[in-house]
Structures are given as structure tokens and as C-alpha cells.
Amino acid sequence: MEAFRYSQAKTVEGAARANGTFLAGGTTLVDLMKLNVLQPTVVVDINGLPLDKIEPAANGGLRIGALVRNSDLAWNATVRDKYPVLSEALLSGASPQLRNMATTGGNLLQKTRCYYYRDTNYACNKREPGSGCSALNGFNRIHAVVGGSKACVAVHPSDMAVAMMALEATVHTHGPKGERAVELNDFYLVPGETPQHENVLAPGEIITHVTLPALPAGTRSHYLKLRDRAQYEFALASAAVVVTASGGRIQRARVALGGVGTKPWRSKEAEQALEGQSASADVFKKAADAAMADAKPLQYNGFKIELAKRALVRALQTTTEQA
Ligand SMILES: Cc1cc2nc3c(=O)[nH]c(=O)nc-3n(C[C@H](O)[C@H](O)[C@H](O)COP(=O)(O)OP(=O)(O)OC[C@H]3O[C@@H](n4cnc5c(N)ncnc54)[C@H](O)[C@@H]3O)c2cc1C
């Protein structure tokens, strides 16, 4: 292995040309290398790149460098003021020490916590394509109820990405073919027959930054995470809501769910059920039912459907109560 051959990538172009696996905070990558789940031949340390700024974006929104640490993003004054859903999602994740290391790019690309993926004694199509999926008929309590396939039901674990999905973030990249911008909802792939492909990044393509659009005046947002213990635990179900309401009527709603999907799960069905309606318990319940209408439980995770619905209803109540 030529691990850490490139101790410092001097430029984004240089990092892309090196065509290795990028090392940011290392809190996912190094863990998985120790477990022999990931065995990259070349690791490129990108920490020297100038990608650690949070700045106003040209469209009036926010530009977040890929190497901005999760703690810095969570406590940024603009994020706390204009995008509280993002701050709350970040602060609900991992521990303070991990958040001090973890980066925006690395968080988006963190790997699933499926125990069968992380243990090389078990079959996993994501880790070893064609080997099978031990979760399908195994202990699948933490697995996905939406977006799964016969090849993979692993949940995407990021909290931050769920908030960014509801904020309609755009991922900006640089690769051997140049720069491009991809909406976050199109960035992630559902597993289908090829769960090893989790997103649209090509080999050597690096995330440089993420942009968030400006939100309409009066927009409020909230992230609610439900899990087995209050701290230091991944979501069993979570909800990110971004709502613009006036006089008790919802004009605009963006909804994403975590802990239930093979990718951070945007629910346009829930959004349609909310927009133009009065903020009420009945409307929130209909939106939650719409969000989970296509959910497919496995043997041990059926409880997640009701949990996700309740998370969404509670998040909507909290957000609109403030209005
Ligand atoms: C004990 C523990 C608990 C955790 N709890 C939570 C939790 O509750 N919620 C949650 O959301 N997360 C949680 N996490 C995950 C944590 O948020 C991620 O490990 C972290 O965000 C990854 O960021 P990183 O910079 O360390 O990524 P790295 O480990 O450096 O990289 C992760 C992946 O992204 C790639 N990569 C990194 N940056 C780029 C880039 N700019 N361009 C292209 N590729 C890139 C790497 O090659 C690698 O494949 C937990 C982690 C641990 C260890």
C-alpha cells in the first residue's frame, strides 16, 4: 500500500491528478482502514488545501468550504441565525472531539454504519460487490425502510446531509474533467444493483465546497433526531424541516428524513401535502403519512416508519409554533 504517499496535496488540481482516496478529518476513513473495510492504495491528505472558509455566496446564500470543520460550521453566526436546522443537525452528531476533526466534505461522504459492511466476516455487496447482503435476513433493526434494494438496505448515517437536503444545497466539485455543481438530491445514488456506487463522484473528483441558497424572509427551520440514547448515537429516525409560513398558512416547505433511507431522504410528497395548507396537527399527520407511504419494513425495523412520522410531525410543530 502506498498510503499517505502524498502527505500534502498543494492544489485542488494536484489532489485530483493524484487520483487517490482523499483524507480530510480521517474520522471515517482511518477507522475503516483499520478494520480492513477500505484498503486504498494511495491516500492523499487534502488538509493543506485552502477549502476551510465559510463565506457569503454570490446568490445571497452561503458558501461552505469542504474542509470547514463540523464544529466551526455549527457555531458559525450566519448558520445559527439563518440556517438553524444545519447547526442543530451538526450538533446532534458524534461528539465535540469528532466534530472538531470532521469536515463538511467528509461528513457528506461518510460511510454507512451497517454492522455487516463494517465487519469483513459478513457478506456485503457495498464492500464486496456480488458477495450478498447479510442485513436482508439478518439483524436489520438500524436499516433502511426507504430506498433499499435486494442488494443493499444500508442507511446513510449523516445528520448534516439531511439538513442540507432540506436546505437544497449544491455540491461543487473539481475533477479530471473540470468543475461541476450537482444538487445534493442528485449527488447521492440509491443502491439498486450497484450499492458500491454511493454518489456521482468520479475517480479523482474532489468536493471543493457546498453552497446553500438564500431562504425567503420569515423562513424557520428545525432538526429533530431520535436515537437509542441522548448523545453520541446515530439516528434511528430524524427530520429536517424548512418552512415559510404566514398567518398560520404554510407557503413553502422543504422536508428531509434521516435514519430511514439509503440516502438522506428528501420527501417531496410531504412538501406537497404541506404547501398551501394551514399549520395543523391533521395536516402534519397527512404529510408524515405521505413521506412514509412507500416505506418497506424489514424483519426488525418496522418501528422506524412510525418513528419517522412522529419525528416529522414534532419537527413541524416546533417550527410552526415559533412563527
Ligand atoms: C464514534 C463516531 C460517532 C459518530 N456519530 C455521528 C453522528 O451521530 N452523526 C453523523 O452525522 N456522523 C457521525 N459520525 C461520523 C462523522 O460525522 C464522520 O466520520 C465525519 O463527518 C467524516 O468527516 P471526515 O472529515 O473525518 O472524513 P474522512 O474520514 O477524512 O473522509 C470520509 C470519506 O470522504 C472522502 N472525502 C473527504 N473529504 C473529501 C473531499 N473534499 N472530496 C472528496 N472526498 C472526500 C474520504 O476519501 C473518505 O472516503 C460519527 C463518527 C464516529 C467515529
The ligand as a MOL file (V3000), in Angstrom:
LIG
                    3D

  0  0  0     0  0            999 V3000
M  V30 BEGIN CTAB
M  V30 COUNTS 53 58 0 0 0
M  V30 BEGIN ATOM
M  V30 1 C -17.8680 7.3060 17.0770 0
M  V30 2 C -18.4600 8.1100 15.9460 0
M  V30 3 C -19.7500 8.6330 16.0750 0
M  V30 4 C -20.2980 9.3720 15.0290 0
M  V30 5 N -21.5780 9.8750 15.1620 0
M  V30 6 C -22.1330 10.5500 14.1170 0
M  V30 7 C -23.4640 11.0430 14.1820 0
M  V30 8 O -24.1710 10.8970 15.1810 0
M  V30 9 N -23.9480 11.7080 13.1080 0
M  V30 10 C -23.2100 11.9030 11.9770 0
M  V30 11 O -23.7060 12.5160 11.0380 0
M  V30 12 N -21.9580 11.4560 11.8940 0
M  V30 13 C -21.4140 10.7790 12.9340 0
M  V30 14 N -20.1390 10.2860 12.8320 0
M  V30 15 C -19.4610 10.3710 11.5490 0
M  V30 16 C -18.6590 11.6080 11.3780 0
M  V30 17 O -19.5450 12.7070 11.2170 0
M  V30 18 C -17.8320 11.4060 10.1230 0
M  V30 19 O -16.8470 10.4290 10.4260 0
M  V30 20 C -17.1610 12.6690 9.6460 0
M  V30 21 O -18.1100 13.6580 9.3510 0
M  V30 22 C -16.3160 12.3840 8.4120 0
M  V30 23 O -15.5850 13.5540 8.0990 0
M  V30 24 P -14.0060 13.4740 7.9500 0
M  V30 25 O -13.5630 14.8130 7.5030 0
M  V30 26 O -13.3640 12.9240 9.1670 0
M  V30 27 O -13.9210 12.4330 6.7360 0
M  V30 28 P -12.7590 11.4340 6.3180 0
M  V30 29 O -12.7560 10.2580 7.2190 0
M  V30 30 O -11.4730 12.1540 6.1240 0
M  V30 31 O -13.3130 11.0320 4.8800 0
M  V30 32 C -14.5480 10.3470 4.7310 0
M  V30 33 C -14.6990 9.9660 3.2540 0
M  V30 34 O -14.8640 11.1380 2.4570 0
M  V30 35 C -13.8190 11.2530 1.4840 0
M  V30 36 N -13.5360 12.6930 1.4240 0
M  V30 37 C -13.3240 13.5260 2.4780 0
M  V30 38 N -13.2510 14.7920 2.0460 0
M  V30 39 C -13.4170 14.7700 0.6970 0
M  V30 40 C -13.4670 15.7720 -0.3140 0
M  V30 41 N -13.3490 17.0810 -0.0310 0
M  V30 42 N -13.6590 15.3860 -1.6110 0
M  V30 43 C -13.8110 14.0770 -1.9180 0
M  V30 44 N -13.7540 13.0900 -0.9970 0
M  V30 45 C -13.5800 13.4360 0.3010 0
M  V30 46 C -12.7040 10.3890 2.0110 0
M  V30 47 O -11.9040 9.9000 0.9660 0
M  V30 48 C -13.4760 9.2650 2.6950 0
M  V30 49 O -13.9210 8.3160 1.7550 0
M  V30 50 C -19.5450 9.5860 13.8620 0
M  V30 51 C -18.2380 9.0860 13.7450 0
M  V30 52 C -17.7090 8.3380 14.7700 0
M  V30 53 C -16.3060 7.8060 14.6100 0
M  V30 END ATOM
M  V30 BEGIN BOND
M  V30 1 1 1 2
M  V30 2 1 2 3
M  V30 3 2 2 52
M  V30 4 2 3 4
M  V30 5 1 4 5
M  V30 6 1 4 50
M  V30 7 2 5 6
M  V30 8 1 6 7
M  V30 9 1 6 13
M  V30 10 2 7 8
M  V30 11 1 7 9
M  V30 12 1 9 10
M  V30 13 2 10 11
M  V30 14 1 10 12
M  V30 15 2 12 13
M  V30 16 1 13 14
M  V30 17 1 14 15
M  V30 18 1 14 50
M  V30 19 1 15 16
M  V30 20 1 16 17
M  V30 21 1 16 18
M  V30 22 1 18 19
M  V30 23 1 18 20
M  V30 24 1 20 21
M  V30 25 1 20 22
M  V30 26 1 22 23
M  V30 27 1 23 24
M  V30 28 2 24 25
M  V30 29 1 24 26
M  V30 30 1 24 27
M  V30 31 1 27 28
M  V30 32 2 28 29
M  V30 33 1 28 30
M  V30 34 1 28 31
M  V30 35 1 31 32
M  V30 36 1 32 33
M  V30 37 1 33 34
M  V30 38 1 33 48
M  V30 39 1 34 35
M  V30 40 1 35 36
M  V30 41 1 35 46
M  V30 42 1 36 37
M  V30 43 1 36 45
M  V30 44 2 37 38
M  V30 45 1 38 39
M  V30 46 1 39 40
M  V30 47 2 39 45
M  V30 48 1 40 41
M  V30 49 2 40 42
M  V30 50 1 42 43
M  V30 51 2 43 44
M  V30 52 1 44 45
M  V30 53 1 46 47
M  V30 54 1 46 48
M  V30 55 1 48 49
M  V30 56 2 50 51
M  V30 57 1 51 52
M  V30 58 1 52 53
M  V30 END BOND
M  V30 END CTAB
M  END
